[in-house]
């Protein structure tokens, strides 16, 4: 039992969801002010 969860799989799913949330937040902070593609007439 890890952290009081019933199985290792449940604990792994919990930690992976926390890790993916942290990764998404860090990615958003790093790319906060990127303006992206400035070419006019892109995909229309």
mmCIF file of the N, C-alpha and C atoms, coordinates in Angstrom:
data_MODEL
# 
_entry.id   MODEL 
# 
loop_
_atom_site.group_PDB 
_atom_site.id 
_atom_site.type_symbol 
_atom_site.label_atom_id 
_atom_site.label_alt_id 
_atom_site.label_comp_id 
_atom_site.label_asym_id 
_atom_site.label_entity_id 
_atom_site.label_seq_id 
_atom_site.pdbx_PDB_ins_code 
_atom_site.Cartn_x 
_atom_site.Cartn_y 
_atom_site.Cartn_z 
_atom_site.occupancy 
_atom_site.B_iso_or_equiv 
_atom_site.pdbx_formal_charge 
_atom_site.auth_seq_id 
_atom_site.auth_comp_id 
_atom_site.auth_asym_id 
_atom_site.auth_atom_id 
_atom_site.pdbx_PDB_model_num 
ATOM 1   N N  . UNK A 1 1  ? 0.830  -1.192 0.000   1.00 0.00 ? 1  UNK A N  1 
ATOM 2   C CA . UNK A 1 1  ? 0.000  0.000  0.000   1.00 0.00 ? 1  UNK A CA 1 
ATOM 3   C C  . UNK A 1 1  ? 0.873  1.253  0.000   1.00 0.00 ? 1  UNK A C  1 
ATOM 4   N N  . UNK A 1 2  ? 0.664  2.086  -0.985  1.00 0.00 ? 2  UNK A N  1 
ATOM 5   C CA . UNK A 1 2  ? 1.377  3.355  -1.076  1.00 0.00 ? 2  UNK A CA 1 
ATOM 6   C C  . UNK A 1 2  ? 0.430  4.472  -0.692  1.00 0.00 ? 2  UNK A C  1 
ATOM 7   N N  . UNK A 1 3  ? 0.819  5.275  0.259   1.00 0.00 ? 3  UNK A N  1 
ATOM 8   C CA . UNK A 1 3  ? 0.059  6.461  0.660   1.00 0.00 ? 3  UNK A CA 1 
ATOM 9   C C  . UNK A 1 3  ? -1.377 6.146  1.060   1.00 0.00 ? 3  UNK A C  1 
ATOM 10  N N  . UNK A 1 4  ? -1.622 4.950  1.489   1.00 0.00 ? 4  UNK A N  1 
ATOM 11  C CA . UNK A 1 4  ? -2.962 4.581  1.908   1.00 0.00 ? 4  UNK A CA 1 
ATOM 12  C C  . UNK A 1 4  ? -3.879 4.160  0.775   1.00 0.00 ? 4  UNK A C  1 
ATOM 13  N N  . UNK A 1 5  ? -3.379 4.108  -0.457  1.00 0.00 ? 5  UNK A N  1 
ATOM 14  C CA . UNK A 1 5  ? -4.189 3.647  -1.571  1.00 0.00 ? 5  UNK A CA 1 
ATOM 15  C C  . UNK A 1 5  ? -4.215 2.126  -1.560  1.00 0.00 ? 5  UNK A C  1 
ATOM 16  N N  . UNK A 1 6  ? -5.214 1.562  -2.211  1.00 0.00 ? 6  UNK A N  1 
ATOM 17  C CA . UNK A 1 6  ? -5.391 0.118  -2.193  1.00 0.00 ? 6  UNK A CA 1 
ATOM 18  C C  . UNK A 1 6  ? -4.359 -0.642 -2.988  1.00 0.00 ? 6  UNK A C  1 
ATOM 19  N N  . UNK A 1 7  ? -3.823 -0.031 -4.038  1.00 0.00 ? 7  UNK A N  1 
ATOM 20  C CA . UNK A 1 7  ? -2.858 -0.749 -4.874  1.00 0.00 ? 7  UNK A CA 1 
ATOM 21  C C  . UNK A 1 7  ? -1.839 0.231  -5.455  1.00 0.00 ? 7  UNK A C  1 
ATOM 22  N N  . UNK A 1 8  ? -0.773 -0.331 -5.968  1.00 0.00 ? 8  UNK A N  1 
ATOM 23  C CA . UNK A 1 8  ? 0.290  0.473  -6.558  1.00 0.00 ? 8  UNK A CA 1 
ATOM 24  C C  . UNK A 1 8  ? -0.215 1.183  -7.813  1.00 0.00 ? 8  UNK A C  1 
ATOM 25  N N  . UNK A 1 9  ? -1.114 0.539  -8.571  1.00 0.00 ? 9  UNK A N  1 
ATOM 26  C CA . UNK A 1 9  ? -1.640 1.142  -9.789  1.00 0.00 ? 9  UNK A CA 1 
ATOM 27  C C  . UNK A 1 9  ? -2.403 2.432  -9.496  1.00 0.00 ? 9  UNK A C  1 
ATOM 28  N N  . UNK A 1 10 ? -3.172 2.437  -8.437  1.00 0.00 ? 10 UNK A N  1 
ATOM 29  C CA . UNK A 1 10 ? -3.930 3.635  -8.067  1.00 0.00 ? 10 UNK A CA 1 
ATOM 30  C C  . UNK A 1 10 ? -2.974 4.746  -7.635  1.00 0.00 ? 10 UNK A C  1 
ATOM 31  N N  . UNK A 1 11 ? -1.953 4.399  -6.861  1.00 0.00 ? 11 UNK A N  1 
ATOM 32  C CA . UNK A 1 11 ? -0.967 5.392  -6.445  1.00 0.00 ? 11 UNK A CA 1 
ATOM 33  C C  . UNK A 1 11 ? -0.215 5.940  -7.655  1.00 0.00 ? 11 UNK A C  1 
ATOM 34  N N  . UNK A 1 12 ? 0.109  5.061  -8.613  1.00 0.00 ? 12 UNK A N  1 
ATOM 35  C CA . UNK A 1 12 ? 0.802  5.502  -9.814  1.00 0.00 ? 12 UNK A CA 1 
ATOM 36  C C  . UNK A 1 12 ? -0.075 6.454  -10.630 1.00 0.00 ? 12 UNK A C  1 
ATOM 37  N N  . UNK A 1 13 ? -1.343 6.143  -10.774 1.00 0.00 ? 13 UNK A N  1 
ATOM 38  C CA . UNK A 1 13 ? -2.261 7.031  -11.489 1.00 0.00 ? 13 UNK A CA 1 
ATOM 39  C C  . UNK A 1 13 ? -2.362 8.376  -10.789 1.00 0.00 ? 13 UNK A C  1 
ATOM 40  N N  . UNK A 1 14 ? -2.394 8.383  -9.477  1.00 0.00 ? 14 UNK A N  1 
ATOM 41  C CA . UNK A 1 14 ? -2.451 9.626  -8.704  1.00 0.00 ? 14 UNK A CA 1 
ATOM 42  C C  . UNK A 1 14 ? -1.211 10.459 -8.952  1.00 0.00 ? 14 UNK A C  1 
ATOM 43  N N  . UNK A 1 15 ? -0.032 9.860  -8.840  1.00 0.00 ? 15 UNK A N  1 
ATOM 44  C CA . UNK A 1 15 ? 1.214  10.611 -9.022  1.00 0.00 ? 15 UNK A CA 1 
ATOM 45  C C  . UNK A 1 15 ? 1.398  11.071 -10.461 1.00 0.00 ? 15 UNK A C  1 
ATOM 46  N N  . UNK A 1 16 ? 0.983  10.272 -11.428 1.00 0.00 ? 16 UNK A N  1 
ATOM 47  C CA . UNK A 1 16 ? 1.092  10.701 -12.819 1.00 0.00 ? 16 UNK A CA 1 
ATOM 48  C C  . UNK A 1 16 ? 0.156  11.860 -13.135 1.00 0.00 ? 16 UNK A C  1 
ATOM 49  N N  . UNK A 1 17 ? -1.013 11.878 -12.536 1.00 0.00 ? 17 UNK A N  1 
ATOM 50  C CA . UNK A 1 17 ? -1.917 13.006 -12.760 1.00 0.00 ? 17 UNK A CA 1 
ATOM 51  C C  . UNK A 1 17 ? -1.374 14.283 -12.123 1.00 0.00 ? 17 UNK A C  1 
ATOM 52  N N  . UNK A 1 18 ? -0.768 14.174 -10.948 1.00 0.00 ? 18 UNK A N  1 
ATOM 53  C CA . UNK A 1 18 ? -0.139 15.341 -10.312 1.00 0.00 ? 18 UNK A CA 1 
ATOM 54  C C  . UNK A 1 18 ? 1.038  15.815 -11.157 1.00 0.00 ? 18 UNK A C  1 
ATOM 55  N N  . UNK A 1 19 ? 1.852  14.890 -11.646 1.00 0.00 ? 19 UNK A N  1 
ATOM 56  C CA . UNK A 1 19 ? 3.018  15.252 -12.458 1.00 0.00 ? 19 UNK A CA 1 
ATOM 57  C C  . UNK A 1 19 ? 2.592  15.907 -13.768 1.00 0.00 ? 19 UNK A C  1 
ATOM 58  N N  . UNK A 1 20 ? 1.547  15.409 -14.407 1.00 0.00 ? 20 UNK A N  1 
ATOM 59  C CA . UNK A 1 20 ? 1.101  16.005 -15.660 1.00 0.00 ? 20 UNK A CA 1 
ATOM 60  C C  . UNK A 1 20 ? 0.519  17.402 -15.431 1.00 0.00 ? 20 UNK A C  1 
ATOM 61  N N  . UNK A 1 21 ? -0.141 17.606 -14.308 1.00 0.00 ? 21 UNK A N  1 
ATOM 62  C CA . UNK A 1 21 ? -0.647 18.934 -13.973 1.00 0.00 ? 21 UNK A CA 1 
ATOM 63  C C  . UNK A 1 21 ? 0.492  19.918 -13.789 1.00 0.00 ? 21 UNK A C  1 
ATOM 64  N N  . UNK A 1 22 ? 1.521  19.510 -13.069 1.00 0.00 ? 22 UNK A N  1 
ATOM 65  C CA . UNK A 1 22 ? 2.684  20.376 -12.853 1.00 0.00 ? 22 UNK A CA 1 
ATOM 66  C C  . UNK A 1 22 ? 3.373  20.672 -14.181 1.00 0.00 ? 22 UNK A C  1 
ATOM 67  N N  . UNK A 1 23 ? 3.511  19.655 -15.028 1.00 0.00 ? 23 UNK A N  1 
ATOM 68  C CA . UNK A 1 23 ? 4.145  19.850 -16.330 1.00 0.00 ? 23 UNK A CA 1 
ATOM 69  C C  . UNK A 1 23 ? 3.350  20.837 -17.189 1.00 0.00 ? 23 UNK A C  1 
ATOM 70  N N  . UNK A 1 24 ? 2.049  20.734 -17.190 1.00 0.00 ? 24 UNK A N  1 
ATOM 71  C CA . UNK A 1 24 ? 1.217  21.651 -17.970 1.00 0.00 ? 24 UNK A CA 1 
ATOM 72  C C  . UNK A 1 24 ? 1.321  23.077 -17.445 1.00 0.00 ? 24 UNK A C  1 
ATOM 73  N N  . UNK A 1 25 ? 1.350  23.252 -16.146 1.00 0.00 ? 25 UNK A N  1 
ATOM 74  C CA . UNK A 1 25 ? 1.478  24.593 -15.563 1.00 0.00 ? 25 UNK A CA 1 
ATOM 75  C C  . UNK A 1 25 ? 2.826  25.198 -15.914 1.00 0.00 ? 25 UNK A C  1 
ATOM 76  N N  . UNK A 1 26 ? 3.894  24.415 -15.808 1.00 0.00 ? 26 UNK A N  1 
ATOM 77  C CA . UNK A 1 26 ? 5.231  24.915 -16.153 1.00 0.00 ? 26 UNK A CA 1 
ATOM 78  C C  . UNK A 1 26 ? 5.292  25.277 -17.629 1.00 0.00 ? 26 UNK A C  1 
ATOM 79  N N  . UNK A 1 27 ? 4.733  24.450 -18.496 1.00 0.00 ? 27 UNK A N  1 
ATOM 80  C CA . UNK A 1 27 ? 4.708  24.743 -19.928 1.00 0.00 ? 27 UNK A CA 1 
ATOM 81  C C  . UNK A 1 27 ? 3.947  26.038 -20.202 1.00 0.00 ? 27 UNK A C  1 
ATOM 82  N N  . UNK A 1 28 ? 2.841  26.234 -19.539 1.00 0.00 ? 28 UNK A N  1 
ATOM 83  C CA . UNK A 1 28 ? 2.068  27.459 -19.710 1.00 0.00 ? 28 UNK A CA 1 
ATOM 84  C C  . UNK A 1 28 ? 2.813  28.694 -19.239 1.00 0.00 ? 28 UNK A C  1 
ATOM 85  N N  . UNK A 1 29 ? 3.531  28.586 -18.138 1.00 0.00 ? 29 UNK A N  1 
ATOM 86  C CA . UNK A 1 29 ? 4.299  29.719 -17.631 1.00 0.00 ? 29 UNK A CA 1 
ATOM 87  C C  . UNK A 1 29 ? 5.446  30.052 -18.581 1.00 0.00 ? 29 UNK A C  1 
ATOM 88  N N  . UNK A 1 30 ? 6.130  29.038 -19.091 1.00 0.00 ? 30 UNK A N  1 
ATOM 89  C CA . UNK A 1 30 ? 7.264  29.262 -19.990 1.00 0.00 ? 30 UNK A CA 1 
ATOM 90  C C  . UNK A 1 30 ? 6.789  29.911 -21.288 1.00 0.00 ? 30 UNK A C  1 
ATOM 91  N N  . UNK A 1 31 ? 5.643  29.498 -21.801 1.00 0.00 ? 31 UNK A N  1 
ATOM 92  C CA . UNK A 1 31 ? 5.157  29.992 -23.091 1.00 0.00 ? 31 UNK A CA 1 
ATOM 93  C C  . UNK A 1 31 ? 4.092  31.069 -22.952 1.00 0.00 ? 31 UNK A C  1 
ATOM 94  N N  . UNK A 1 32 ? 4.032  31.739 -21.838 1.00 0.00 ? 32 UNK A N  1 
ATOM 95  C CA . UNK A 1 32 ? 2.968  32.703 -21.552 1.00 0.00 ? 32 UNK A CA 1 
ATOM 96  C C  . UNK A 1 32 ? 2.942  33.844 -22.565 1.00 0.00 ? 32 UNK A C  1 
ATOM 97  N N  . UNK A 1 33 ? 4.097  34.430 -22.874 1.00 0.00 ? 33 UNK A N  1 
ATOM 98  C CA . UNK A 1 33 ? 4.135  35.616 -23.728 1.00 0.00 ? 33 UNK A CA 1 
ATOM 99  C C  . UNK A 1 33 ? 4.607  35.335 -25.142 1.00 0.00 ? 33 UNK A C  1 
ATOM 100 N N  . UNK A 1 34 ? 4.626  34.095 -25.567 1.00 0.00 ? 34 UNK A N  1 
ATOM 101 C CA . UNK A 1 34 ? 4.971  33.800 -26.957 1.00 0.00 ? 34 UNK A CA 1 
ATOM 102 C C  . UNK A 1 34 ? 3.832  34.269 -27.848 1.00 0.00 ? 34 UNK A C  1 
ATOM 103 N N  . UNK A 1 35 ? 4.186  35.055 -28.853 1.00 0.00 ? 35 UNK A N  1 
ATOM 104 C CA . UNK A 1 35 ? 3.153  35.602 -29.722 1.00 0.00 ? 35 UNK A CA 1 
ATOM 105 C C  . UNK A 1 35 ? 2.714  34.634 -30.797 1.00 0.00 ? 35 UNK A C  1 
ATOM 106 N N  . UNK A 1 36 ? 3.488  33.619 -31.058 1.00 0.00 ? 36 UNK A N  1 
ATOM 107 C CA . UNK A 1 36 ? 3.117  32.635 -32.055 1.00 0.00 ? 36 UNK A CA 1 
ATOM 108 C C  . UNK A 1 36 ? 3.514  33.078 -33.451 1.00 0.00 ? 36 UNK A C  1 
ATOM 109 N N  . UNK A 1 37 ? 2.816  32.568 -34.442 1.00 0.00 ? 37 UNK A N  1 
ATOM 110 C CA . UNK A 1 37 ? 3.117  32.844 -35.841 1.00 0.00 ? 37 UNK A CA 1 
ATOM 111 C C  . UNK A 1 37 ? 2.528  34.192 -36.244 1.00 0.00 ? 37 UNK A C  1 
ATOM 112 N N  . UNK A 1 38 ? 3.383  35.120 -36.681 1.00 0.00 ? 38 UNK A N  1 
ATOM 113 C CA . UNK A 1 38 ? 2.928  36.464 -37.045 1.00 0.00 ? 38 UNK A CA 1 
ATOM 114 C C  . UNK A 1 38 ? 2.670  36.610 -38.546 1.00 0.00 ? 38 UNK A C  1 
ATOM 115 N N  . UNK A 1 39 ? 2.718  35.527 -39.308 1.00 0.00 ? 39 UNK A N  1 
ATOM 116 C CA . UNK A 1 39 ? 2.509  35.613 -40.749 1.00 0.00 ? 39 UNK A CA 1 
ATOM 117 C C  . UNK A 1 39 ? 1.024  35.826 -41.038 1.00 0.00 ? 39 UNK A C  1 
ATOM 118 N N  . UNK A 1 40 ? 0.696  36.883 -41.796 1.00 0.00 ? 40 UNK A N  1 
ATOM 119 C CA . UNK A 1 40 ? -0.712 37.070 -42.165 1.00 0.00 ? 40 UNK A CA 1 
ATOM 120 C C  . UNK A 1 40 ? -1.124 36.068 -43.239 1.00 0.00 ? 40 UNK A C  1 
ATOM 121 N N  . UNK A 1 41 ? -2.375 35.711 -43.248 1.00 0.00 ? 41 UNK A N  1 
ATOM 122 C CA . UNK A 1 41 ? -2.887 34.796 -44.256 1.00 0.00 ? 41 UNK A CA 1 
ATOM 123 C C  . UNK A 1 41 ? -2.449 33.369 -44.068 1.00 0.00 ? 41 UNK A C  1 
ATOM 124 N N  . UNK A 1 42 ? -2.337 32.936 -42.841 1.00 0.00 ? 42 UNK A N  1 
ATOM 125 C CA . UNK A 1 42 ? -1.922 31.568 -42.550 1.00 0.00 ? 42 UNK A CA 1 
ATOM 126 C C  . UNK A 1 42 ? -3.014 30.584 -42.933 1.00 0.00 ? 42 UNK A C  1 
ATOM 127 N N  . UNK A 1 43 ? -3.303 29.657 -42.087 1.00 0.00 ? 43 UNK A N  1 
ATOM 128 C CA . UNK A 1 43 ? -4.346 28.680 -42.352 1.00 0.00 ? 43 UNK A CA 1 
ATOM 129 C C  . UNK A 1 43 ? -5.704 29.362 -42.246 1.00 0.00 ? 43 UNK A C  1 
ATOM 130 N N  . UNK A 1 44 ? -6.383 29.466 -43.340 1.00 0.00 ? 44 UNK A N  1 
ATOM 131 C CA . UNK A 1 44 ? -7.687 30.133 -43.324 1.00 0.00 ? 44 UNK A CA 1 
ATOM 132 C C  . UNK A 1 44 ? -8.778 29.179 -43.742 1.00 0.00 ? 44 UNK A C  1 
# 
